Amino acid sequence: MKKKQLVAKLLLAMKITFAQIALAAIFACSLYANESDGQNILDKPVTIFGRNIAIDKVIAKMENQTGVEFIYSSNFVATGRKISCSATEVKLGLFIETFLKPAGIDYRILNEQIILFPLSQNGVVKGSASPTIQNNQAVVGIMVSGVVSNDKDEPLEGATVTVKGTGVTTLSNSKGFFRIEVPDEKAVLVVSYAGFASTEAVVGNRTVLSLKLSAVNNKLEDVVVIGYGSQKQTKVTSAIGSITAKDINGVAVTGLDQALQGQLSGVQVTQNSGEPGGSISIRVRGVGSINSTNEPLYVVDGVPYGSLNAINPNDIERIDVLKDAAAASIYGSRASNGVVLVTTKHAKKGLVIGVGGYVGVQNVAKKLSMLNGPQFAKLANENLVNGGVTPNPQWSNPQASQNNDWQSSIFQTAPIQNYNVSISNGGDRSSTLFSLGYFEQEGVVVGSDYQRYTVRLNTDYSLSKKIKVGIILNGAFDKKKSVTSANDFGGILNQALYMQPTSPIRTTHDGLFGLNPDGSLDPAGNTFFGWDGYAFTSKYANVNYIPGGVNNPLYTKKIYLQNPSMTQQILASAFAEYEMVEGLKLKSTMNLTYGHGYSENARAAAPDEISLVGQLNALPNYGENWDQSHQWNWINTISYNRTFGNHTIGAVAGVDAQKYHSRFVNINTSNAPADQQSVSASDVLTRVATGFPSNSALLSYFGRLSYDYKGKYLFSGTVRRDGSSNFGPENKYGVFESGSVGWRVSEEEFMKSVTAISDLKIRASYGTVGNQNIPGFKYLSSYSSDAGTYQYTLGTGQVPVGAVYQNNTGVPDIHWEKSTQTDIGLDFSMLRGKLFFTADYYIKKLNDLLGYFPVPNYTGVFGGSILKNGFSMQNKGLELALGYNQRIGQVNFNVNANFSTLNNKITQLTDNKQTYVNQSISVAGGAINDGGAETRTNLGGRIATFYGYVTDGIIQTPDEAAANPLGGVSEGDRKYRDINKDGTINASDKVALGNGLPKYTFGTTLKAEYNGIDISVLLNGQAGVQIANMTRFQLYNMRYNNSTGIVNGSVDLLNSWHGKGTSNTLPRNAYTAPTSNRWFSDFFIENGNFLRVRNVQIGYTFREAMMKNAGIKNVRIYLAGQNIFTFTKYTGYDPEVGSPGQSVLQTGADFGRYPLARMFTVGFNCQF
């Protein structure tokens, strides 16, 4: 209804958004034009050689070679001081930084002139190599030249070349070329460059040298992002995991969260569905809540974000995951499940245009082994005969039966594509990055599709040395088409499994599936929709014995019109930062976010002849869901960072205020054509409209203090006070604290002689965090009215009146869920950072978790339970990470591995008045008699443990059947163990069968590079996990839902019991077999361990010299495969099951999930 208006509004909104962003980009570029001119001045080359030259002479040479005027006063600038320098076609800015700044001279560009002035004492560049010859004799000897390059033979500009033992230094130019004078043939040149391992070379009898430097992945030099700031890796005293852009380049992922899979210890990423745009769960150190969210807090460039779907993975610079309380407590009440900090790319110096993309195909890695046409016909009639039912004559000659593969009818080879364009320009005072992205993935199941458009603008500008401002704009628009369900017993995937292979997929008339174009039945009798055929209740009964509720999946896809949905998200963020005095900064950031969502639920009309009992009826319907949200977030901080001798202090304090508002509207109509654009008051319709608003607010005060002595004794403490509108007056505020310490053993004097060890740090932390992400205002009682369910009548013969009833009983004492965490860690690095190892052992105690507490019916409480704090549980585990980087000859290789354990235990259940809490996982909501499939959360046990019966083989003889305590069984039926030995088989005999939470998770990344060719492999997996394969309930019993009709089954049914000794695993194939044959038992619990080859890439990077004439700086092309192999014993589609509907109490239950796609892509990345 009114689709055109919807599309027009969305297009208008996007048009306005893109127009605003484009104007902002134009304004930013105009604003920074002068800065770009200044950068052009600094890029001019100079060539200057000399020993003990007065600075004013050096300035004169620079003016002559560049045409740039230098302005200074000799009364303030020591131009008479003498320096030594050696530079060949080095950029002017680099020359000044290298040779003048160490001499105490700073500069600024104004109106194409360079102003020189004294460099303040604190402004001296520490660690800069001084080119001055300090009281040394003049070096008179040999002039040596050469080229400095990296492993890919690309020149390194600005590499420092020093004559060892002297102060003589020079720099390489843009071509990597350098020239320097050495005293004799015994001289040693030391070459260094940031991010590369230094090297030394003896001059010998050479006058021209070729020097190569190897890139070093040195963890010691990393700077990690922490809440409201950053910190050098060596000084971190908490548990933080990090990945960078190079770790996810070329990986075909739908969303950014998917890129974390297998990369970090203690971070489990699960794709709950392989559907394009499907849900993904991230759990940091296990489950954090029972009846609330288990997702971490996402913070993008300092802005709290609802999800990562709106972020283009190609815009990411790095991701840091705060795992323990010491790291996360700065976010207080939102950090119980960890914090994921995302930092997007900002422009670096110079103008860079980037273009990249990939295209590829996807297919299903595995299909289930089902009966083919002849096998089905044989077993179907066998099933009927064994059950005392007349067989179907159409199946009497199995070899003459049709043989249709219904799985293949819904699976397809689907395309995937992704494109990105970025423009960045950075100078000394400003930077601007603008990017566009497009991603589309068509599903491997027909009818599913996902598209995403993204745009981003990141700008920073220094108004002066003390004032800095910046703007971030991010827009995302996505569209999704879904099949009926991604993990549902009645979904399109299961319909394809249940359909009889002897039924045709399409008619020869190419009309509606199974019908002629005029809607009449196919003359050949090929009718196969969900009639209640065997019950003889249909007009066309007993045609193919197809039960009600089993539909042609292609027709289901057609009639449900793929349920399209669209979302739009916009973020605008602006900040201003002022450095009051050195090290003391004030920063204010205002963030505005807007979200809009729309989804459609349309069902076309079904002809009367194919109306489906309980599924599809002849009346069409149409529904729309609209949601809109907006949020503002204002953060004000003051920070101080300063070193006083051996003491370094870092501090931050701030106020964080947030206000959120959303509104949801749902409208449904029935008996209206789905393709009709509007309706009138005269139309015969049934209309239902619902809607509700939601509001919340959060006010927070926070602070953090860090201190270190000589860089070896480390301390950090954090406190945050949150006030949330979700709780009542007595529980509105919560305080969360943490503290951590570290000892860098490697900095002690007794370790100085152990030169192989680069860093050795022991750390420990303790703290509390909370979870306020629960349904709001549960401390208040609420009321509703429902004329259909709750009603009363006043007087005889009166019309019933709808009653007002209490739908929520308020609990004034409801409060925060809390997590108390202890962590002990070790960081170890050796061989100049080439080898690193990290270990953490943690205990995470979760208290006051929300649970539903049962109350007596006489209280009148709606639903018989109230939501209150009462659950407690504990997670503890070990996390290990290991990495090694090395160069052997011309080959660079890199290995990174991680391993995690998780031990979960329930320590309290609703005031300890219960021993367990159960959650049904019954197939079709309990419509199928499965003996009460469930998970139980036991006191002292693990959360959501599968509970059921233990099988004991198959009854082989009539005497054995008569003696069986179950009763009503025959030979060929399943036996169960009488666990409690009471002589009967009932619910008291259920035991723990397994758990869907993995005890172990792991990942490994292997990389190698040789002469421009690179290859990488990413593996990940899990162990110590079980899966409840709920699809087997139907696939091992051809009688659908224990009611009427025959459905297809697993090929394993060929091995069913058919006489004494023929099988002790699968029961008899009989239409009238007892329902106990498929009670929920260990037969349906499978090993969920797997090892997956998640990603394989092979690429080639062209040398810059090869692309120079085309004006291209860098080009890389690559081939990649995703989800190529999975090694597992699980018989379902995929062992990465997750949680249906994100319910933690159903973790590991597989109802027929949408399988992950296997992808093959070819892509490129190019920079100009």
Phi, psi and omega in degrees: 000129178054040181296322183298321178296319179300308182300319181298317180295318180295317179297321179296317179298316180293323179298316179297316181299311182294325179296316179298318181292319179298317178297320179298319179296316179298318179296317181298316180296321178294319182297326186263011182300317180297324179296323179294323177298318178299322179295324178299323178297315183289344181274355180291139184276149174225148176231112185220129175232146174163157177242136179053051177264135177296144184298324180295330176291321178296320179298319180298319178297320179295320179296318182295322185277334185250340184075011179266134180273131177257130180245128180197166176243125181292346176287337183247326182258126184283073183285347178278349180294146183256141178225166173242139183212156180210108183213137179237112179050045176269142180300142185304314181299319179293323179297314181296316180298324186275322188250331181266320182298319175297341177271007175089026182239127177248173184211164173210146180262131178214119177052049177062020174240153178250120180263127179258141178206162183297141176276129180296158184303320181281351181268357179298133181287107182288139176084357179289140178288121180279127180276357185284137173275109187265100177057022175268156174291149180301136180276113179238120183184240190255137174269122182242141176231170180178185181229135176253127181220170178264189183296338182263015181063025175269133182295145178252115179273133177089012175292140181268125178244119185235140172281115186302132179088359178230177176261009183284123185220148171218173181235150174277148181270193185296340177264005182082001185280143175218162175214133184208151180259131181241157185288323182198185184289343179276356183298146179244126177266131176252121183245129181222153179201138184302131179086002181232152176286132179293155179221157178236146180218130175280132184295311181063220181265016181267146173246349176232126183238146172245115186243128180245139177246143180257134177294143181239127174271078187267106181298334183294332182269355181294145171246119182262151179271130174240171182302124177061035178167192178215164184206145178291141185306321183293342182254005179285132180245015181231177183267109181227131175251142186222146167225158181239177184302323182293341179282343183238001179300131175083354179277124182281101181235145177288316181225168183295324181298328179295334181290346181277351186300127175074006188264330189229142175288144178078003180238106181262121179247123184234129172275106181292342179206146175274003180296138177306127183076012182291166186287149178228136178254134172243123178236121180261113181058045170088188181288136182248351182204158180259316184240016176230185182291149174248008181279145177288170173278130178258129179232118182249115182052041177086359184252122175301134186232145180290320179205175182258004183297334183276359184255128176287121180305333180285350177270000189272133174268315179197160175230128177241130181251118178274113190260324182257173184293327180298324179280323190266345188294344175296343176256004168052246190287356181247009191248010184299329180261018181090171181226133176250112181261121181249127177247122180271167184288143171238157184292142172259179185298138178094166179267125180226129174248124182244137177225134179204166178173172173208156174227154181190184179231158181226150172211172180277129184286337186208140170242149179285146181277108183247163176295137174276183185303304180298320179296317179297314182301318180296309184287330179297312178292325176299319179299317180292314182296316180295338178264007179074028182244144181299129181289165180272119181299333179295341181256009185291335177242086185306323184292339179270358183285153173292159182224085183255135179263098184290330176299315180295335181291334181256344178269149181213159169277117191244147178276157172219142181209153181207134181222143181217141175226135178220148176229124179229145179214122181230145176228194181290333185242351184212160174207144179219132175228129179233131183221151175232145179218147176221131180225136175218133177225116174273140186284155176283350171258130185304140176096355181251145185195151178216135177227145178218134175244133179227152175215142182214143174225119175243123180227145173221143179212130177266107178292329176202186178292344183251341186241130180225137179230161180198160180224139172233127174234131178222129177232142179217139177223126180227154178230140183220138172241131184239150167280180191303324179197151180268334181210074189216139182301325183263012185282179186295328179294314180290327177299322179293328178286324186278335184299139180293130179293347177275354178270140182288149178278319178222158175272163177290345181275354177058032175267208172301151186302114177091358182231160171285165181303331180276004178091356179279167181289150175295129181304334181284359179079018183275064176260136189210018179278184194283057175285155173277060191305308188287338179280358179057032179259354183263156177298330181242056188287159171058035178274303181228015177056037180268130185282159171297140179098350176254119189241154169301116185298330178291325177288323176301316178299320182290316188284335179269358171056027172064006173045066183291149175218154181218143175225151178225129180228134181228134176236133173230126182224137178222142179223157172224135183231135182230124177268104184294307173223174183302122177089346182252116186233141171252137180220135177233129182231129176245126181240134176234129177234145179224136178226143178219131180230149179215135175220155186231139179229093185245141176228123181287165179289141176254132177302151182305324185295338183239025174299136187252127182297120177073002182238281181248136173245178186287345183271129176282164171216169183210134179219152177227143173238130178237136171220146182218138180217152172212150185213139168242149184217117183244119183242128177234125183229155169232130184230153180217127179222121184203147176246130177239097181063244180270002186247130177238129182239136173226134182213149174213140176219149182191175177235134181232114180244138184217140177225131184232139177218137177217161178215138181234135178226132177235131178230129179231139174229150174231161183065032177231131180304133183293338181265007178277133187277338179205162178232160179241169182295337182277348180294143177278097185229156167246117184246137175225126179232133176225160178184159179200148174263166177215137180223146175204158179215152180217129177234127189224147172234135185215161177200151177216139177232129176234148182212142171217147179248117181058020179071013183235335175250114192242144177214144174213137178225142184224145173217142177217139176240119181249140171239122186239142177284353181288345186240162182287174184304326183280345185230022186290329186248145176221147180243134183231126184234160174202157175214149180212150179226157178213149178229113177274091182299328183296343181270356179286154183299323183289352178259355184298330182281346179271080188289341181290335182272120179276321182202139175218115185228133173250134182221157178211147181212157177209139180183176179233145173222172185223177177224110178253008183275070180235166176304132185287151171062031176287353176282351178252147173280146178230159186229156180212171177229145181210103184291337183277323185261316182244113183209163176214162182237130177259108178086164182285133175076009181276156178288132179301142181248135179297138183265150171266128183226160180274112181265353173211127177266115183295143176239099185303334186270005181298136186210189186299144162279138186236147177231124176250126189232139173240135182220134172237127186227160177224128174243126185225134179216143179213173181057049179056039176085001181290328179242128177225153181215135178228136178224139176222136170240129186228154170231119184243107181260121183251119185238160178058036177289146182284136176212163179268116184262120183290142177229154182299150181297331184292349177286343181077012180289130180297129179081354177075014179205159177233151179270121181209167177282128181190344181269150172217146175208171184224134171245136172215153183186176180240135179237130181232141175220136183223138178217149178214133179233133183206155174239125177238110184064238180264006185252126171257132176225157187216132178231129174228134181221149176219151183212137182222147172242156179216123177239111183255141181212132176275125183251345178202140177232115176034070177063023178060024178266003176230156175262339176199160173238129183254154178223122181291138170235030183298145178293136178055038175064026179094002180294331178263134179287101183243017178072023176077057177299130186200164164248151176235139175253098187268145172297121182090353180251192180270154179292140173056057176271133178294132178236134179188194183272160177252120181287155182223038178091199183239138176294128187256334185226160176300322180296321178294324178294318181295328182273354183290131183292347181289319180080148178071025181241163181231174175299141184096353178267164185281145175255149176233152180280138175273088190297316184269004174058037179261006176086002177225158175251112179212189186300340179291347181266004178287145179224170176290129184249345182153183184213143183274358177269121181293139175280335183224135172228151185203160177203152180217136175239128178241130180224145175213150180216134179216115172052044178093345179267129179232151178217141179218148179224130177243123177244145171209163181187183180212159180210165182069040184221147178238156180235134172271103183277087186287340178294333181296338179305320182269324186288347178249020176208110187286351177272111187295123172057025183054028179238228184267155173093162181238135178238167179288164182217180180291150177296342178296340180297341176297340180257019179297159178298129176219028177154161184307126176082000182281333178200142173239018182238310183257130181287176183297153179264093186217138183297327183257021179296148182294153180294340180297342179296341178231034169301153180294116187213183179296344177296331183263002177261126183236159176292122181259011178295145175203156169234122184243136169277092189290318183207137173229132180227144169224129185220170177221129178253122180286140178293149182300324181297329181287334185252004188301317183295338179271359180073024183253132181277321188205134176222129173230131174244151184205158170244141183218148173233139183237135179055048187289310181228145173227120179262113185201158174262357182291136185269352178282187181299314186204138182281351178275082193271312181076212185237117176300128179063020180062019178276116182294335181282357175242018181302130177091002178267121183253109179263011183108058186288156175296119186289152174292145180271146170268127187241148171226123185230156171233133186213178180209156171225133186220139176234138179247000000 
